[in-house]
Amino acid sequence: MPELPEVETSRRGIEPHLVGNILHYAIVRNSKLRWPVSEKNQNLAG
């Protein structure tokens, strides 16, 4: 599990690309996450 500073660094890196924009889709590249992404959430769009 990543440490909080690593997560914060990642958040700061992607924030400028997301704020004020609409996320149309997301790709889950690792299906073996600690908390799996439900099938319902894998198909979210809009």
CHARMM-style PDB file with segment names, atoms N, HN, CA, C and O in Angstrom:
ATOM      1  N   MET     1       0.854  -1.177   0.000  1.00  0.00      PROA
ATOM      2  CA  MET     1       0.000   0.000   0.000  1.00  0.00      PROA
ATOM      3  C   MET     1       0.901   1.241   0.000  1.00  0.00      PROA
ATOM      4  O   MET     1       1.844   1.316   0.787  1.00  0.00      PROA
ATOM      5  N   PRO     2       0.619   2.211  -0.872  1.00  0.00      PROA
ATOM      6  CA  PRO     2       1.476   3.396  -0.934  1.00  0.00      PROA
ATOM      7  C   PRO     2       1.361   4.241   0.336  1.00  0.00      PROA
ATOM      8  O   PRO     2       0.313   4.287   0.981  1.00  0.00      PROA
ATOM      9  N   GLU     3       2.435   4.887   0.666  1.00  0.00      PROA
ATOM     10  HN  GLU     3       3.286   4.850   0.142  1.00  0.00      PROA
ATOM     11  CA  GLU     3       2.429   5.807   1.799  1.00  0.00      PROA
ATOM     12  C   GLU     3       1.723   7.095   1.388  1.00  0.00      PROA
ATOM     13  O   GLU     3       1.655   7.419   0.202  1.00  0.00      PROA
ATOM     14  N   LEU     4       1.204   7.820   2.358  1.00  0.00      PROA
ATOM     15  HN  LEU     4       1.259   7.556   3.321  1.00  0.00      PROA
ATOM     16  CA  LEU     4       0.445   9.039   2.087  1.00  0.00      PROA
ATOM     17  C   LEU     4       1.226  10.055   1.249  1.00  0.00      PROA
ATOM     18  O   LEU     4       0.643  10.638   0.335  1.00  0.00      PROA
ATOM     19  N   PRO     5       2.527  10.299   1.515  1.00  0.00      PROA
ATOM     20  CA  PRO     5       3.242  11.261   0.652  1.00  0.00      PROA
ATOM     21  C   PRO     5       3.250  10.857  -0.823  1.00  0.00      PROA
ATOM     22  O   PRO     5       3.190  11.720  -1.699  1.00  0.00      PROA
ATOM     23  N   GLU     6       3.325   9.550  -1.107  1.00  0.00      PROA
ATOM     24  HN  GLU     6       3.374   8.849  -0.396  1.00  0.00      PROA
ATOM     25  CA  GLU     6       3.302   9.092  -2.500  1.00  0.00      PROA
ATOM     26  C   GLU     6       1.941   9.351  -3.132  1.00  0.00      PROA
ATOM     27  O   GLU     6       1.854   9.750  -4.293  1.00  0.00      PROA
ATOM     28  N   VAL     7       0.889   9.125  -2.370  1.00  0.00      PROA
ATOM     29  HN  VAL     7       0.960   8.801  -1.427  1.00  0.00      PROA
ATOM     30  CA  VAL     7      -0.468   9.356  -2.871  1.00  0.00      PROA
ATOM     31  C   VAL     7      -0.671  10.847  -3.125  1.00  0.00      PROA
ATOM     32  O   VAL     7      -1.254  11.230  -4.139  1.00  0.00      PROA
ATOM     33  N   GLU     8      -0.196  11.683  -2.213  1.00  0.00      PROA
ATOM     34  HN  GLU     8       0.277  11.371  -1.389  1.00  0.00      PROA
ATOM     35  CA  GLU     8      -0.332  13.134  -2.370  1.00  0.00      PROA
ATOM     36  C   GLU     8       0.451  13.621  -3.585  1.00  0.00      PROA
ATOM     37  O   GLU     8      -0.024  14.494  -4.312  1.00  0.00      PROA
ATOM     38  N   THR     9       1.623  13.081  -3.813  1.00  0.00      PROA
ATOM     39  HN  THR     9       2.009  12.373  -3.223  1.00  0.00      PROA
ATOM     40  CA  THR     9       2.417  13.444  -4.990  1.00  0.00      PROA
ATOM     41  C   THR     9       1.679  13.070  -6.268  1.00  0.00      PROA
ATOM     42  O   THR     9       1.659  13.842  -7.227  1.00  0.00      PROA
ATOM     43  N   SER    10       1.077  11.892  -6.280  1.00  0.00      PROA
ATOM     44  HN  SER    10       1.093  11.266  -5.500  1.00  0.00      PROA
ATOM     45  CA  SER    10       0.300  11.456  -7.452  1.00  0.00      PROA
ATOM     46  C   SER    10      -0.899  12.373  -7.670  1.00  0.00      PROA
ATOM     47  O   SER    10      -1.189  12.769  -8.799  1.00  0.00      PROA
ATOM     48  N   ARG    11      -1.597  12.711  -6.577  1.00  0.00      PROA
ATOM     49  HN  ARG    11      -1.361  12.390  -5.659  1.00  0.00      PROA
ATOM     50  CA  ARG    11      -2.768  13.592  -6.676  1.00  0.00      PROA
ATOM     51  C   ARG    11      -2.372  14.951  -7.252  1.00  0.00      PROA
ATOM     52  O   ARG    11      -3.053  15.476  -8.133  1.00  0.00      PROA
ATOM     53  N   ARG    12      -1.294  15.509  -6.764  1.00  0.00      PROA
ATOM     54  HN  ARG    12      -0.741  15.082  -6.048  1.00  0.00      PROA
ATOM     55  CA  ARG    12      -0.845  16.818  -7.263  1.00  0.00      PROA
ATOM     56  C   ARG    12      -0.436  16.753  -8.731  1.00  0.00      PROA
ATOM     57  O   ARG    12      -0.585  17.728  -9.468  1.00  0.00      PROA
ATOM     58  N   GLY    13       0.076  15.606  -9.148  1.00  0.00      PROA
ATOM     59  HN  GLY    13       0.197  14.814  -8.549  1.00  0.00      PROA
ATOM     60  CA  GLY    13       0.492  15.459 -10.535  1.00  0.00      PROA
ATOM     61  C   GLY    13      -0.671  15.411 -11.510  1.00  0.00      PROA
ATOM     62  O   GLY    13      -0.577  15.938 -12.618  1.00  0.00      PROA
ATOM     63  N   ILE    14      -1.782  14.773 -11.099  1.00  0.00      PROA
ATOM     64  HN  ILE    14      -1.859  14.345 -10.199  1.00  0.00      PROA
ATOM     65  CA  ILE    14      -2.920  14.642 -12.018  1.00  0.00      PROA
ATOM     66  C   ILE    14      -3.959  15.743 -11.853  1.00  0.00      PROA
ATOM     67  O   ILE    14      -4.775  15.958 -12.750  1.00  0.00      PROA
ATOM     68  N   GLU    15      -3.943  16.446 -10.718  1.00  0.00      PROA
ATOM     69  HN  GLU    15      -3.280  16.271  -9.990  1.00  0.00      PROA
ATOM     70  CA  GLU    15      -4.950  17.474 -10.454  1.00  0.00      PROA
ATOM     71  C   GLU    15      -5.070  18.515 -11.567  1.00  0.00      PROA
ATOM     72  O   GLU    15      -6.193  18.817 -11.969  1.00  0.00      PROA
ATOM     73  N   PRO    16      -3.981  19.078 -12.085  1.00  0.00      PROA
ATOM     74  CA  PRO    16      -4.112  20.095 -13.133  1.00  0.00      PROA
ATOM     75  C   PRO    16      -4.795  19.574 -14.399  1.00  0.00      PROA
ATOM     76  O   PRO    16      -5.361  20.351 -15.168  1.00  0.00      PROA
ATOM     77  N   HSD    17      -4.740  18.278 -14.610  1.00  0.00      PROA
ATOM     78  HN  HSD    17      -4.280  17.647 -13.986  1.00  0.00      PROA
ATOM     79  CA  HSD    17      -5.340  17.692 -15.805  1.00  0.00      PROA
ATOM     80  C   HSD    17      -6.820  17.371 -15.608  1.00  0.00      PROA
ATOM     81  O   HSD    17      -7.538  17.140 -16.581  1.00  0.00      PROA
ATOM     82  N   LEU    18      -7.282  17.355 -14.350  1.00  0.00      PROA
ATOM     83  HN  LEU    18      -6.699  17.542 -13.560  1.00  0.00      PROA
ATOM     84  CA  LEU    18      -8.658  16.945 -14.071  1.00  0.00      PROA
ATOM     85  C   LEU    18      -9.578  18.082 -13.638  1.00  0.00      PROA
ATOM     86  O   LEU    18     -10.752  18.102 -14.009  1.00  0.00      PROA
ATOM     87  N   VAL    19      -9.063  19.023 -12.862  1.00  0.00      PROA
ATOM     88  HN  VAL    19      -8.110  19.007 -12.561  1.00  0.00      PROA
ATOM     89  CA  VAL    19      -9.906  20.097 -12.329  1.00  0.00      PROA
ATOM     90  C   VAL    19     -10.509  20.902 -13.471  1.00  0.00      PROA
ATOM     91  O   VAL    19      -9.798  21.376 -14.356  1.00  0.00      PROA
ATOM     92  N   GLY    20     -11.824  21.049 -13.438  1.00  0.00      PROA
ATOM     93  HN  GLY    20     -12.402  20.664 -12.718  1.00  0.00      PROA
ATOM     94  CA  GLY    20     -12.539  21.806 -14.462  1.00  0.00      PROA
ATOM     95  C   GLY    20     -12.872  20.997 -15.696  1.00  0.00      PROA
ATOM     96  O   GLY    20     -13.443  21.530 -16.648  1.00  0.00      PROA
ATOM     97  N   ASN    21     -12.531  19.736 -15.699  1.00  0.00      PROA
ATOM     98  HN  ASN    21     -12.067  19.303 -14.926  1.00  0.00      PROA
ATOM     99  CA  ASN    21     -12.806  18.864 -16.838  1.00  0.00      PROA
ATOM    100  C   ASN    21     -13.762  17.749 -16.439  1.00  0.00      PROA
ATOM    101  O   ASN    21     -13.991  17.520 -15.252  1.00  0.00      PROA
ATOM    102  N   ILE    22     -14.311  17.067 -17.411  1.00  0.00      PROA
ATOM    103  HN  ILE    22     -14.125  17.253 -18.376  1.00  0.00      PROA
ATOM    104  CA  ILE    22     -15.188  15.923 -17.176  1.00  0.00      PROA
ATOM    105  C   ILE    22     -14.408  14.659 -17.502  1.00  0.00      PROA
ATOM    106  O   ILE    22     -13.828  14.532 -18.580  1.00  0.00      PROA
ATOM    107  N   LEU    23     -14.403  13.735 -16.565  1.00  0.00      PROA
ATOM    108  HN  LEU    23     -14.875  13.838 -15.689  1.00  0.00      PROA
ATOM    109  CA  LEU    23     -13.747  12.446 -16.781  1.00  0.00      PROA
ATOM    110  C   LEU    23     -14.732  11.550 -17.513  1.00  0.00      PROA
ATOM    111  O   LEU    23     -15.768  11.182 -16.960  1.00  0.00      PROA
ATOM    112  N   HSD    24     -14.418  11.196 -18.749  1.00  0.00      PROA
ATOM    113  HN  HSD    24     -13.577  11.494 -19.198  1.00  0.00      PROA
ATOM    114  CA  HSD    24     -15.334  10.413 -19.575  1.00  0.00      PROA
ATOM    115  C   HSD    24     -15.213   8.920 -19.337  1.00  0.00      PROA
ATOM    116  O   HSD    24     -16.194   8.193 -19.488  1.00  0.00      PROA
ATOM    117  N   TYR    25     -14.048   8.453 -18.974  1.00  0.00      PROA
ATOM    118  HN  TYR    25     -13.251   9.044 -18.852  1.00  0.00      PROA
ATOM    119  CA  TYR    25     -13.872   7.033 -18.676  1.00  0.00      PROA
ATOM    120  C   TYR    25     -12.579   6.846 -17.881  1.00  0.00      PROA
ATOM    121  O   TYR    25     -11.718   7.725 -17.853  1.00  0.00      PROA
ATOM    122  N   ALA    26     -12.465   5.716 -17.255  1.00  0.00      PROA
ATOM    123  HN  ALA    26     -13.164   5.002 -17.278  1.00  0.00      PROA
ATOM    124  CA  ALA    26     -11.243   5.344 -16.541  1.00  0.00      PROA
ATOM    125  C   ALA    26     -10.957   3.885 -16.841  1.00  0.00      PROA
ATOM    126  O   ALA    26     -11.876   3.080 -16.992  1.00  0.00      PROA
ATOM    127  N   ILE    27      -9.712   3.558 -16.924  1.00  0.00      PROA
ATOM    128  HN  ILE    27      -8.965   4.211 -16.801  1.00  0.00      PROA
ATOM    129  CA  ILE    27      -9.305   2.182 -17.191  1.00  0.00      PROA
ATOM    130  C   ILE    27      -8.649   1.624 -15.934  1.00  0.00      PROA
ATOM    131  O   ILE    27      -7.696   2.204 -15.414  1.00  0.00      PROA
ATOM    132  N   VAL    28      -9.158   0.507 -15.454  1.00  0.00      PROA
ATOM    133  HN  VAL    28      -9.933   0.036 -15.877  1.00  0.00      PROA
ATOM    134  CA  VAL    28      -8.559  -0.178 -14.310  1.00  0.00      PROA
ATOM    135  C   VAL    28      -7.526  -1.149 -14.869  1.00  0.00      PROA
ATOM    136  O   VAL    28      -7.884  -2.163 -15.468  1.00  0.00      PROA
ATOM    137  N   ARG    29      -6.263  -0.845 -14.677  1.00  0.00      PROA
ATOM    138  HN  ARG    29      -5.972  -0.021 -14.190  1.00  0.00      PROA
ATOM    139  CA  ARG    29      -5.196  -1.669 -15.253  1.00  0.00      PROA
ATOM    140  C   ARG    29      -4.793  -2.825 -14.341  1.00  0.00      PROA
ATOM    141  O   ARG    29      -4.203  -3.802 -14.803  1.00  0.00      PROA
ATOM    142  N   ASN    30      -5.103  -2.722 -13.060  1.00  0.00      PROA
ATOM    143  HN  ASN    30      -5.582  -1.928 -12.684  1.00  0.00      PROA
ATOM    144  CA  ASN    30      -4.742  -3.779 -12.118  1.00  0.00      PROA
ATOM    145  C   ASN    30      -6.008  -4.261 -11.426  1.00  0.00      PROA
ATOM    146  O   ASN    30      -6.558  -3.555 -10.581  1.00  0.00      PROA
ATOM    147  N   SER    31      -6.468  -5.434 -11.767  1.00  0.00      PROA
ATOM    148  HN  SER    31      -6.021  -6.008 -12.454  1.00  0.00      PROA
ATOM    149  CA  SER    31      -7.715  -5.945 -11.190  1.00  0.00      PROA
ATOM    150  C   SER    31      -7.517  -6.512  -9.789  1.00  0.00      PROA
ATOM    151  O   SER    31      -8.493  -6.884  -9.138  1.00  0.00      PROA
ATOM    152  N   LYS    32      -6.279  -6.586  -9.312  1.00  0.00      PROA
ATOM    153  HN  LYS    32      -5.486  -6.283  -9.841  1.00  0.00      PROA
ATOM    154  CA  LYS    32      -6.002  -7.153  -7.988  1.00  0.00      PROA
ATOM    155  C   LYS    32      -5.750  -6.045  -6.967  1.00  0.00      PROA
ATOM    156  O   LYS    32      -4.779  -6.099  -6.211  1.00  0.00      PROA
ATOM    157  N   LEU    33      -6.618  -5.052  -6.950  1.00  0.00      PROA
ATOM    158  HN  LEU    33      -7.407  -5.008  -7.564  1.00  0.00      PROA
ATOM    159  CA  LEU    33      -6.502  -3.954  -6.000  1.00  0.00      PROA
ATOM    160  C   LEU    33      -6.953  -4.411  -4.621  1.00  0.00      PROA
ATOM    161  O   LEU    33      -7.674  -5.400  -4.493  1.00  0.00      PROA
ATOM    162  N   ARG    34      -6.526  -3.687  -3.588  1.00  0.00      PROA
ATOM    163  HN  ARG    34      -5.940  -2.884  -3.692  1.00  0.00      PROA
ATOM    164  CA  ARG    34      -6.932  -4.035  -2.223  1.00  0.00      PROA
ATOM    165  C   ARG    34      -8.448  -4.011  -2.096  1.00  0.00      PROA
ATOM    166  O   ARG    34      -9.036  -4.900  -1.480  1.00  0.00      PROA
ATOM    167  N   TRP    35      -9.085  -2.993  -2.678  1.00  0.00      PROA
ATOM    168  HN  TRP    35      -8.608  -2.271  -3.179  1.00  0.00      PROA
ATOM    169  CA  TRP    35     -10.534  -2.906  -2.726  1.00  0.00      PROA
ATOM    170  C   TRP    35     -10.924  -2.960  -4.192  1.00  0.00      PROA
ATOM    171  O   TRP    35     -10.799  -1.962  -4.902  1.00  0.00      PROA
ATOM    172  N   PRO    36     -11.390  -4.102  -4.654  1.00  0.00      PROA
ATOM    173  CA  PRO    36     -11.704  -4.257  -6.077  1.00  0.00      PROA
ATOM    174  C   PRO    36     -12.731  -3.235  -6.570  1.00  0.00      PROA
ATOM    175  O   PRO    36     -13.623  -2.826  -5.827  1.00  0.00      PROA
ATOM    176  N   VAL    37     -12.594  -2.841  -7.804  1.00  0.00      PROA
ATOM    177  HN  VAL    37     -11.869  -3.173  -8.408  1.00  0.00      PROA
ATOM    178  CA  VAL    37     -13.544  -1.940  -8.449  1.00  0.00      PROA
ATOM    179  C   VAL    37     -14.713  -2.795  -8.923  1.00  0.00      PROA
ATOM    180  O   VAL    37     -14.526  -3.751  -9.675  1.00  0.00      PROA
ATOM    181  N   SER    38     -15.922  -2.448  -8.480  1.00  0.00      PROA
ATOM    182  HN  SER    38     -16.074  -1.672  -7.868  1.00  0.00      PROA
ATOM    183  CA  SER    38     -17.087  -3.252  -8.843  1.00  0.00      PROA
ATOM    184  C   SER    38     -17.353  -3.171 -10.346  1.00  0.00      PROA
ATOM    185  O   SER    38     -16.959  -2.211 -11.008  1.00  0.00      PROA
ATOM    186  N   GLU    39     -18.015  -4.173 -10.860  1.00  0.00      PROA
ATOM    187  HN  GLU    39     -18.335  -4.953 -10.322  1.00  0.00      PROA
ATOM    188  CA  GLU    39     -18.360  -4.213 -12.290  1.00  0.00      PROA
ATOM    189  C   GLU    39     -19.176  -2.975 -12.663  1.00  0.00      PROA
ATOM    190  O   GLU    39     -19.000  -2.414 -13.745  1.00  0.00      PROA
ATOM    191  N   LYS    40     -20.070  -2.551 -11.765  1.00  0.00      PROA
ATOM    192  HN  LYS    40     -20.214  -3.006 -10.887  1.00  0.00      PROA
ATOM    193  CA  LYS    40     -20.903  -1.360 -12.002  1.00  0.00      PROA
ATOM    194  C   LYS    40     -20.020  -0.122 -12.218  1.00  0.00      PROA
ATOM    195  O   LYS    40     -20.258   0.653 -13.145  1.00  0.00      PROA
ATOM    196  N   ASN    41     -19.018   0.061 -11.379  1.00  0.00      PROA
ATOM    197  HN  ASN    41     -18.825  -0.568 -10.626  1.00  0.00      PROA
ATOM    198  CA  ASN    41     -18.147   1.232 -11.492  1.00  0.00      PROA
ATOM    199  C   ASN    41     -17.186   1.142 -12.659  1.00  0.00      PROA
ATOM    200  O   ASN    41     -16.721   2.173 -13.144  1.00  0.00      PROA
ATOM    201  N   GLN    42     -16.877  -0.044 -13.121  1.00  0.00      PROA
ATOM    202  HN  GLN    42     -17.255  -0.882 -12.728  1.00  0.00      PROA
ATOM    203  CA  GLN    42     -15.978  -0.195 -14.260  1.00  0.00      PROA
ATOM    204  C   GLN    42     -16.621   0.316 -15.544  1.00  0.00      PROA
ATOM    205  O   GLN    42     -15.920   0.639 -16.503  1.00  0.00      PROA
ATOM    206  N   ASN    43     -17.939   0.391 -15.567  1.00  0.00      PROA
ATOM    207  HN  ASN    43     -18.508   0.129 -14.788  1.00  0.00      PROA
ATOM    208  CA  ASN    43     -18.648   0.804 -16.773  1.00  0.00      PROA
ATOM    209  C   ASN    43     -19.207   2.218 -16.691  1.00  0.00      PROA
ATOM    210  O   ASN    43     -20.015   2.604 -17.536  1.00  0.00      PROA
ATOM    211  N   LEU    44     -18.798   3.000 -15.694  1.00  0.00      PROA
ATOM    212  HN  LEU    44     -18.142   2.686 -15.007  1.00  0.00      PROA
ATOM    213  CA  LEU    44     -19.290   4.370 -15.567  1.00  0.00      PROA
ATOM    214  C   LEU    44     -18.775   5.228 -16.711  1.00  0.00      PROA
ATOM    215  O   LEU    44     -17.634   5.084 -17.150  1.00  0.00      PROA
ATOM    216  N   ALA    45     -19.610   6.098 -17.175  1.00  0.00      PROA
ATOM    217  HN  ALA    45     -20.537   6.216 -16.818  1.00  0.00      PROA
ATOM    218  CA  ALA    45     -19.217   7.050 -18.218  1.00  0.00      PROA
ATOM    219  C   ALA    45     -20.006   8.333 -18.020  1.00  0.00      PROA
ATOM    220  O   ALA    45     -21.114   8.307 -17.484  1.00  0.00      PROA
ATOM    221  N   GLY    46     -19.434   9.468 -18.457  1.00  0.00      PROA
ATOM    222  HN  GLY    46     -18.534   9.489 -18.892  1.00  0.00      PROA
ATOM    223  CA  GLY    46     -20.165  10.717 -18.401  1.00  0.00      PROA
ATOM    224  C   GLY    46     -19.829  11.577 -17.295  1.00  0.00      PROA
ATOM    225  OT1 GLY    46     -20.396  12.661 -17.162  1.00  0.00      PROA
TER     226      GLY     46
END
